[in-house]
Amino acid sequence: MTKSRELLRKLRRLGATIDPDRGKGGHIRVVRGEQYTYVPTGSGDIKRGTTLGILKDLGLTPDDLR
């Protein structure tokens, strides 16, 4: 499991941009090229399935986070 802040930091290193003005409630929009997804924010862990879905939406693999 990954913390939201940690995931966002790794996504930025992979070329994603954060658009905090887009999204609702506890989510923010993350854009990478033509692809985008919404990442939950907060102090809790993001579950593995959610993390994998975020990576898939952005055209990344779990190995890209290492």
mmCIF file as gemmi writes it, N, C-alpha and C atoms, coordinates in Angstrom:
data_model
loop_
_atom_site.group_PDB
_atom_site.id
_atom_site.type_symbol
_atom_site.label_atom_id
_atom_site.label_alt_id
_atom_site.label_comp_id
_atom_site.label_asym_id
_atom_site.label_entity_id
_atom_site.label_seq_id
_atom_site.pdbx_PDB_ins_code
_atom_site.Cartn_x
_atom_site.Cartn_y
_atom_site.Cartn_z
_atom_site.occupancy
_atom_site.B_iso_or_equiv
_atom_site.pdbx_formal_charge
_atom_site.auth_seq_id
_atom_site.auth_asym_id
_atom_site.pdbx_PDB_model_num
ATOM 1 N N . MET Axp A 1 ? 0.833 -1.191 0 1 0 ? 1 A 1
ATOM 2 C CA . MET Axp A 1 ? 0 0 0 1 0 ? 1 A 1
ATOM 3 C C . MET Axp A 1 ? 0.872 1.247 0 1 0 ? 1 A 1
ATOM 4 N N . THR Axp A 2 ? 0.365 2.26 -0.614 1 0 ? 2 A 1
ATOM 5 C CA . THR Axp A 2 ? 1.122 3.491 -0.817 1 0 ? 2 A 1
ATOM 6 C C . THR Axp A 2 ? 0.331 4.673 -0.291 1 0 ? 2 A 1
ATOM 7 N N . LYS Axp A 3 ? 1.018 5.599 0.288 1 0 ? 3 A 1
ATOM 8 C CA . LYS Axp A 3 ? 0.385 6.847 0.709 1 0 ? 3 A 1
ATOM 9 C C . LYS Axp A 3 ? 0.162 7.735 -0.508 1 0 ? 3 A 1
ATOM 10 N N . SER Axp A 4 ? -0.875 8.546 -0.463 1 0 ? 4 A 1
ATOM 11 C CA . SER Axp A 4 ? -1.216 9.427 -1.578 1 0 ? 4 A 1
ATOM 12 C C . SER Axp A 4 ? -0.072 10.375 -1.912 1 0 ? 4 A 1
ATOM 13 N N . ARG Axp A 5 ? 0.502 10.982 -0.902 1 0 ? 5 A 1
ATOM 14 C CA . ARG Axp A 5 ? 1.588 11.943 -1.119 1 0 ? 5 A 1
ATOM 15 C C . ARG Axp A 5 ? 2.786 11.289 -1.798 1 0 ? 5 A 1
ATOM 16 N N . GLU Axp A 6 ? 3.101 10.067 -1.376 1 0 ? 6 A 1
ATOM 17 C CA . GLU Axp A 6 ? 4.22 9.331 -1.964 1 0 ? 6 A 1
ATOM 18 C C . GLU Axp A 6 ? 3.936 8.979 -3.428 1 0 ? 6 A 1
ATOM 19 N N . LEU Axp A 7 ? 2.722 8.526 -3.708 1 0 ? 7 A 1
ATOM 20 C CA . LEU Axp A 7 ? 2.349 8.179 -5.085 1 0 ? 7 A 1
ATOM 21 C C . LEU Axp A 7 ? 2.407 9.412 -5.987 1 0 ? 7 A 1
ATOM 22 N N . LEU Axp A 8 ? 1.879 10.531 -5.521 1 0 ? 8 A 1
ATOM 23 C CA . LEU Axp A 8 ? 1.896 11.753 -6.317 1 0 ? 8 A 1
ATOM 24 C C . LEU Axp A 8 ? 3.324 12.208 -6.615 1 0 ? 8 A 1
ATOM 25 N N . ARG Axp A 9 ? 4.209 12.081 -5.646 1 0 ? 9 A 1
ATOM 26 C CA . ARG Axp A 9 ? 5.614 12.455 -5.843 1 0 ? 9 A 1
ATOM 27 C C . ARG Axp A 9 ? 6.254 11.579 -6.923 1 0 ? 9 A 1
ATOM 28 N N . LYS Axp A 10 ? 5.984 10.279 -6.878 1 0 ? 10 A 1
ATOM 29 C CA . LYS Axp A 10 ? 6.55 9.366 -7.876 1 0 ? 10 A 1
ATOM 30 C C . LYS Axp A 10 ? 5.962 9.636 -9.259 1 0 ? 10 A 1
ATOM 31 N N . LEU Axp A 11 ? 4.675 9.946 -9.33 1 0 ? 11 A 1
ATOM 32 C CA . LEU Axp A 11 ? 4.05 10.244 -10.615 1 0 ? 11 A 1
ATOM 33 C C . LEU Axp A 11 ? 4.623 11.515 -11.226 1 0 ? 11 A 1
ATOM 34 N N . ARG Axp A 12 ? 4.909 12.515 -10.385 1 0 ? 12 A 1
ATOM 35 C CA . ARG Axp A 12 ? 5.534 13.749 -10.892 1 0 ? 12 A 1
ATOM 36 C C . ARG Axp A 12 ? 6.897 13.453 -11.504 1 0 ? 12 A 1
ATOM 37 N N . ARG Axp A 13 ? 7.66 12.571 -10.883 1 0 ? 13 A 1
ATOM 38 C CA . ARG Axp A 13 ? 8.983 12.209 -11.41 1 0 ? 13 A 1
ATOM 39 C C . ARG Axp A 13 ? 8.875 11.509 -12.758 1 0 ? 13 A 1
ATOM 40 N N . LEU Axp A 14 ? 7.72 10.883 -13.01 1 0 ? 14 A 1
ATOM 41 C CA . LEU Axp A 14 ? 7.498 10.18 -14.278 1 0 ? 14 A 1
ATOM 42 C C . LEU Axp A 14 ? 6.853 11.079 -15.322 1 0 ? 14 A 1
ATOM 43 N N . GLY Axp A 15 ? 6.765 12.372 -15.043 1 0 ? 15 A 1
ATOM 44 C CA . GLY Axp A 15 ? 6.277 13.318 -16.033 1 0 ? 15 A 1
ATOM 45 C C . GLY Axp A 15 ? 4.816 13.704 -15.907 1 0 ? 15 A 1
ATOM 46 N N . ALA Axp A 16 ? 4.155 13.282 -14.85 1 0 ? 16 A 1
ATOM 47 C CA . ALA Axp A 16 ? 2.748 13.642 -14.663 1 0 ? 16 A 1
ATOM 48 C C . ALA Axp A 16 ? 2.649 15.029 -14.042 1 0 ? 16 A 1
ATOM 49 N N . THR Axp A 17 ? 1.566 15.712 -14.35 1 0 ? 17 A 1
ATOM 50 C CA . THR Axp A 17 ? 1.306 17.005 -13.729 1 0 ? 17 A 1
ATOM 51 C C . THR Axp A 17 ? 0.049 16.888 -12.875 1 0 ? 17 A 1
ATOM 52 N N . ILE Axp A 18 ? 0.037 17.636 -11.799 1 0 ? 18 A 1
ATOM 53 C CA . ILE Axp A 18 ? -1.066 17.612 -10.85 1 0 ? 18 A 1
ATOM 54 C C . ILE Axp A 18 ? -1.938 18.833 -11.101 1 0 ? 18 A 1
ATOM 55 N N . ASP Axp A 19 ? -3.234 18.626 -11.209 1 0 ? 19 A 1
ATOM 56 C CA . ASP Axp A 19 ? -4.19 19.718 -11.419 1 0 ? 19 A 1
ATOM 57 C C . ASP Axp A 19 ? -5.156 19.732 -10.236 1 0 ? 19 A 1
ATOM 58 N N . PRO Axp A 20 ? -4.791 20.405 -9.139 1 0 ? 20 A 1
ATOM 59 C CA . PRO Axp A 20 ? -5.618 20.368 -7.925 1 0 ? 20 A 1
ATOM 60 C C . PRO Axp A 20 ? -6.957 21.083 -8.082 1 0 ? 20 A 1
ATOM 61 N N . ASP Axp A 21 ? -7.11 21.902 -9.111 1 0 ? 21 A 1
ATOM 62 C CA . ASP Axp A 21 ? -8.374 22.607 -9.32 1 0 ? 21 A 1
ATOM 63 C C . ASP Axp A 21 ? -9.432 21.702 -9.942 1 0 ? 21 A 1
ATOM 64 N N . ARG Axp A 22 ? -9.012 20.543 -10.438 1 0 ? 22 A 1
ATOM 65 C CA . ARG Axp A 22 ? -9.942 19.585 -11.03 1 0 ? 22 A 1
ATOM 66 C C . ARG Axp A 22 ? -10.101 18.421 -10.053 1 0 ? 22 A 1
ATOM 67 N N . GLY Axp A 23 ? -11.275 17.912 -9.947 1 0 ? 23 A 1
ATOM 68 C CA . GLY Axp A 23 ? -11.533 16.806 -9.034 1 0 ? 23 A 1
ATOM 69 C C . GLY Axp A 23 ? -12.553 17.223 -7.991 1 0 ? 23 A 1
ATOM 70 N N . LYS Axp A 24 ? -13.064 16.245 -7.287 1 0 ? 24 A 1
ATOM 71 C CA . LYS Axp A 24 ? -14.091 16.515 -6.301 1 0 ? 24 A 1
ATOM 72 C C . LYS Axp A 24 ? -13.711 15.908 -4.966 1 0 ? 24 A 1
ATOM 73 N N . GLY Axp A 25 ? -14.123 16.569 -3.917 1 0 ? 25 A 1
ATOM 74 C CA . GLY Axp A 25 ? -13.926 16.015 -2.585 1 0 ? 25 A 1
ATOM 75 C C . GLY Axp A 25 ? -12.465 15.741 -2.307 1 0 ? 25 A 1
ATOM 76 N N . GLY Axp A 26 ? -12.15 14.529 -1.979 1 0 ? 26 A 1
ATOM 77 C CA . GLY Axp A 26 ? -10.795 14.141 -1.628 1 0 ? 26 A 1
ATOM 78 C C . GLY Axp A 26 ? -10.013 13.568 -2.791 1 0 ? 26 A 1
ATOM 79 N N . HIS Axp A 27 ? -10.224 14.081 -4.003 1 0 ? 27 A 1
ATOM 80 C CA . HIS Axp A 27 ? -9.519 13.589 -5.186 1 0 ? 27 A 1
ATOM 81 C C . HIS Axp A 27 ? -8.957 14.753 -5.988 1 0 ? 27 A 1
ATOM 82 N N . ILE Axp A 28 ? -7.835 14.509 -6.652 1 0 ? 28 A 1
ATOM 83 C CA . ILE Axp A 28 ? -7.267 15.508 -7.559 1 0 ? 28 A 1
ATOM 84 C C . ILE Axp A 28 ? -6.96 14.84 -8.894 1 0 ? 28 A 1
ATOM 85 N N . ARG Axp A 29 ? -6.939 15.645 -9.928 1 0 ? 29 A 1
ATOM 86 C CA . ARG Axp A 29 ? -6.687 15.137 -11.277 1 0 ? 29 A 1
ATOM 87 C C . ARG Axp A 29 ? -5.19 15.113 -11.546 1 0 ? 29 A 1
ATOM 88 N N . VAL Axp A 30 ? -4.74 14.003 -12.15 1 0 ? 30 A 1
ATOM 89 C CA . VAL Axp A 30 ? -3.343 13.839 -12.539 1 0 ? 30 A 1
ATOM 90 C C . VAL Axp A 30 ? -3.324 13.594 -14.042 1 0 ? 30 A 1
ATOM 91 N N . VAL Axp A 31 ? -2.489 14.355 -14.753 1 0 ? 31 A 1
ATOM 92 C CA . VAL Axp A 31 ? -2.427 14.27 -16.213 1 0 ? 31 A 1
ATOM 93 C C . VAL Axp A 31 ? -1.025 13.86 -16.627 1 0 ? 31 A 1
ATOM 94 N N . ARG Axp A 32 ? -0.954 12.921 -17.572 1 0 ? 32 A 1
ATOM 95 C CA . ARG Axp A 32 ? 0.33 12.504 -18.145 1 0 ? 32 A 1
ATOM 96 C C . ARG Axp A 32 ? 0.118 12.368 -19.645 1 0 ? 32 A 1
ATOM 97 N N . GLY Axp A 33 ? 0.588 13.358 -20.39 1 0 ? 33 A 1
ATOM 98 C CA . GLY Axp A 33 ? 0.38 13.366 -21.835 1 0 ? 33 A 1
ATOM 99 C C . GLY Axp A 33 ? -1.094 13.568 -22.127 1 0 ? 33 A 1
ATOM 100 N N . GLU Axp A 34 ? -1.667 12.657 -22.901 1 0 ? 34 A 1
ATOM 101 C CA . GLU Axp A 34 ? -3.091 12.72 -23.238 1 0 ? 34 A 1
ATOM 102 C C . GLU Axp A 34 ? -3.958 11.964 -22.236 1 0 ? 34 A 1
ATOM 103 N N . GLN Axp A 35 ? -3.322 11.274 -21.303 1 0 ? 35 A 1
ATOM 104 C CA . GLN Axp A 35 ? -4.055 10.43 -20.367 1 0 ? 35 A 1
ATOM 105 C C . GLN Axp A 35 ? -4.212 11.131 -19.023 1 0 ? 35 A 1
ATOM 106 N N . TYR Axp A 36 ? -5.304 10.831 -18.338 1 0 ? 36 A 1
ATOM 107 C CA . TYR Axp A 36 ? -5.51 11.414 -17.025 1 0 ? 36 A 1
ATOM 108 C C . TYR Axp A 36 ? -6.274 10.449 -16.134 1 0 ? 36 A 1
ATOM 109 N N . THR Axp A 37 ? -6.207 10.71 -14.843 1 0 ? 37 A 1
ATOM 110 C CA . THR Axp A 37 ? -6.936 9.926 -13.858 1 0 ? 37 A 1
ATOM 111 C C . THR Axp A 37 ? -7.124 10.788 -12.622 1 0 ? 37 A 1
ATOM 112 N N . TYR Axp A 38 ? -7.852 10.28 -11.662 1 0 ? 38 A 1
ATOM 113 C CA . TYR Axp A 38 ? -8.066 10.985 -10.401 1 0 ? 38 A 1
ATOM 114 C C . TYR Axp A 38 ? -7.452 10.167 -9.279 1 0 ? 38 A 1
ATOM 115 N N . VAL Axp A 39 ? -6.71 10.846 -8.412 1 0 ? 39 A 1
ATOM 116 C CA . VAL Axp A 39 ? -6.014 10.196 -7.313 1 0 ? 39 A 1
ATOM 117 C C . VAL Axp A 39 ? -6.637 10.668 -6.006 1 0 ? 39 A 1
ATOM 118 N N . PRO Axp A 40 ? -6.988 9.729 -5.119 1 0 ? 40 A 1
ATOM 119 C CA . PRO Axp A 40 ? -7.533 10.132 -3.831 1 0 ? 40 A 1
ATOM 120 C C . PRO Axp A 40 ? -6.452 10.78 -2.968 1 0 ? 40 A 1
ATOM 121 N N . THR Axp A 41 ? -6.857 11.772 -2.216 1 0 ? 41 A 1
ATOM 122 C CA . THR Axp A 41 ? -5.925 12.415 -1.293 1 0 ? 41 A 1
ATOM 123 C C . THR Axp A 41 ? -6.368 12.09 0.123 1 0 ? 41 A 1
ATOM 124 N N . GLY Axp A 42 ? -5.513 12.325 1.05 1 0 ? 42 A 1
ATOM 125 C CA . GLY Axp A 42 ? -5.832 12.038 2.439 1 0 ? 42 A 1
ATOM 126 C C . GLY Axp A 42 ? -4.656 11.37 3.103 1 0 ? 42 A 1
ATOM 127 N N . SER Axp A 43 ? -4.817 11.066 4.362 1 0 ? 43 A 1
ATOM 128 C CA . SER Axp A 43 ? -3.697 10.541 5.136 1 0 ? 43 A 1
ATOM 129 C C . SER Axp A 43 ? -3.595 9.024 5.084 1 0 ? 43 A 1
ATOM 130 N N . GLY Axp A 44 ? -4.627 8.345 4.594 1 0 ? 44 A 1
ATOM 131 C CA . GLY Axp A 44 ? -4.609 6.884 4.583 1 0 ? 44 A 1
ATOM 132 C C . GLY Axp A 44 ? -3.851 6.305 3.407 1 0 ? 44 A 1
ATOM 133 N N . ASP Axp A 45 ? -3.719 4.991 3.437 1 0 ? 45 A 1
ATOM 134 C CA . ASP Axp A 45 ? -3.059 4.282 2.345 1 0 ? 45 A 1
ATOM 135 C C . ASP Axp A 45 ? -4.01 4.107 1.177 1 0 ? 45 A 1
ATOM 136 N N . ILE Axp A 46 ? -3.45 4.106 -0.03 1 0 ? 46 A 1
ATOM 137 C CA . ILE Axp A 46 ? -4.212 3.784 -1.234 1 0 ? 46 A 1
ATOM 138 C C . ILE Axp A 46 ? -4.047 2.285 -1.456 1 0 ? 46 A 1
ATOM 139 N N . LYS Axp A 47 ? -5.152 1.581 -1.613 1 0 ? 47 A 1
ATOM 140 C CA . LYS Axp A 47 ? -5.094 0.128 -1.779 1 0 ? 47 A 1
ATOM 141 C C . LYS Axp A 47 ? -4.404 -0.243 -3.087 1 0 ? 47 A 1
ATOM 142 N N . ARG Axp A 48 ? -3.868 -1.453 -3.121 1 0 ? 48 A 1
ATOM 143 C CA . ARG Axp A 48 ? -3.106 -1.929 -4.278 1 0 ? 48 A 1
ATOM 144 C C . ARG Axp A 48 ? -3.922 -1.874 -5.567 1 0 ? 48 A 1
ATOM 145 N N . GLY Axp A 49 ? -5.162 -2.31 -5.534 1 0 ? 49 A 1
ATOM 146 C CA . GLY Axp A 49 ? -5.999 -2.311 -6.726 1 0 ? 49 A 1
ATOM 147 C C . GLY Axp A 49 ? -6.241 -0.906 -7.263 1 0 ? 49 A 1
ATOM 148 N N . THR Axp A 50 ? -6.42 0.038 -6.361 1 0 ? 50 A 1
ATOM 149 C CA . THR Axp A 50 ? -6.615 1.431 -6.758 1 0 ? 50 A 1
ATOM 150 C C . THR Axp A 50 ? -5.342 1.975 -7.388 1 0 ? 50 A 1
ATOM 151 N N . THR Axp A 51 ? -4.208 1.662 -6.785 1 0 ? 51 A 1
ATOM 152 C CA . THR Axp A 51 ? -2.922 2.11 -7.326 1 0 ? 51 A 1
ATOM 153 C C . THR Axp A 51 ? -2.702 1.533 -8.726 1 0 ? 51 A 1
ATOM 154 N N . LEU Axp A 52 ? -3.004 0.254 -8.909 1 0 ? 52 A 1
ATOM 155 C CA . LEU Axp A 52 ? -2.837 -0.368 -10.22 1 0 ? 52 A 1
ATOM 156 C C . LEU Axp A 52 ? -3.764 0.272 -11.253 1 0 ? 52 A 1
ATOM 157 N N . GLY Axp A 53 ? -4.972 0.614 -10.854 1 0 ? 53 A 1
ATOM 158 C CA . GLY Axp A 53 ? -5.898 1.283 -11.76 1 0 ? 53 A 1
ATOM 159 C C . GLY Axp A 53 ? -5.403 2.661 -12.172 1 0 ? 53 A 1
ATOM 160 N N . ILE Axp A 54 ? -4.835 3.394 -11.23 1 0 ? 54 A 1
ATOM 161 C CA . ILE Axp A 54 ? -4.269 4.718 -11.515 1 0 ? 54 A 1
ATOM 162 C C . ILE Axp A 54 ? -3.129 4.589 -12.52 1 0 ? 54 A 1
ATOM 163 N N . LEU Axp A 55 ? -2.248 3.621 -12.285 1 0 ? 55 A 1
ATOM 164 C CA . LEU Axp A 55 ? -1.118 3.411 -13.196 1 0 ? 55 A 1
ATOM 165 C C . LEU Axp A 55 ? -1.607 3.033 -14.588 1 0 ? 55 A 1
ATOM 166 N N . LYS Axp A 56 ? -2.6 2.158 -14.662 1 0 ? 56 A 1
ATOM 167 C CA . LYS Axp A 56 ? -3.145 1.736 -15.958 1 0 ? 56 A 1
ATOM 168 C C . LYS Axp A 56 ? -3.734 2.929 -16.706 1 0 ? 56 A 1
ATOM 169 N N . ASP Axp A 57 ? -4.472 3.775 -15.994 1 0 ? 57 A 1
ATOM 170 C CA . ASP Axp A 57 ? -5.062 4.957 -16.619 1 0 ? 57 A 1
ATOM 171 C C . ASP Axp A 57 ? -4.006 5.879 -17.213 1 0 ? 57 A 1
ATOM 172 N N . LEU Axp A 58 ? -2.835 5.919 -16.581 1 0 ? 58 A 1
ATOM 173 C CA . LEU Axp A 58 ? -1.759 6.806 -17.035 1 0 ? 58 A 1
ATOM 174 C C . LEU Axp A 58 ? -0.774 6.116 -17.974 1 0 ? 58 A 1
ATOM 175 N N . GLY Axp A 59 ? -1.014 4.857 -18.309 1 0 ? 59 A 1
ATOM 176 C CA . GLY Axp A 59 ? -0.138 4.128 -19.216 1 0 ? 59 A 1
ATOM 177 C C . GLY Axp A 59 ? 1.181 3.719 -18.578 1 0 ? 59 A 1
ATOM 178 N N . LEU Axp A 60 ? 1.159 3.455 -17.283 1 0 ? 60 A 1
ATOM 179 C CA . LEU Axp A 60 ? 2.362 3.067 -16.544 1 0 ? 60 A 1
ATOM 180 C C . LEU Axp A 60 ? 2.21 1.653 -16.004 1 0 ? 60 A 1
ATOM 181 N N . THR Axp A 61 ? 3.317 1.08 -15.552 1 0 ? 61 A 1
ATOM 182 C CA . THR Axp A 61 ? 3.307 -0.229 -14.917 1 0 ? 61 A 1
ATOM 183 C C . THR Axp A 61 ? 3.839 -0.085 -13.495 1 0 ? 61 A 1
ATOM 184 N N . PRO Axp A 62 ? 3.593 -1.073 -12.642 1 0 ? 62 A 1
ATOM 185 C CA . PRO Axp A 62 ? 4.139 -1.006 -11.283 1 0 ? 62 A 1
ATOM 186 C C . PRO Axp A 62 ? 5.674 -0.893 -11.256 1 0 ? 62 A 1
ATOM 187 N N . ASP Axp A 63 ? 6.336 -1.458 -12.261 1 0 ? 63 A 1
ATOM 188 C CA . ASP Axp A 63 ? 7.791 -1.367 -12.318 1 0 ? 63 A 1
ATOM 189 C C . ASP Axp A 63 ? 8.265 0.068 -12.525 1 0 ? 63 A 1
ATOM 190 N N . ASP Axp A 64 ? 7.432 0.905 -13.143 1 0 ? 64 A 1
ATOM 191 C CA . ASP Axp A 64 ? 7.803 2.297 -13.359 1 0 ? 64 A 1
ATOM 192 C C . ASP Axp A 64 ? 7.94 3.06 -12.042 1 0 ? 64 A 1
ATOM 193 N N . LEU Axp A 65 ? 7.262 2.618 -10.995 1 0 ? 65 A 1
ATOM 194 C CA . LEU Axp A 65 ? 7.324 3.309 -9.708 1 0 ? 65 A 1
ATOM 195 C C . LEU Axp A 65 ? 8.592 3.009 -8.931 1 0 ? 65 A 1
ATOM 196 N N . ARG Axp A 66 ? 9.318 1.989 -9.333 1 0 ? 66 A 1
ATOM 197 C CA . ARG Axp A 66 ? 10.525 1.59 -8.58 1 0 ? 66 A 1
ATOM 198 C C . ARG Axp A 66 ? 11.712 2.429 -8.943 1 0 ? 66 A 1
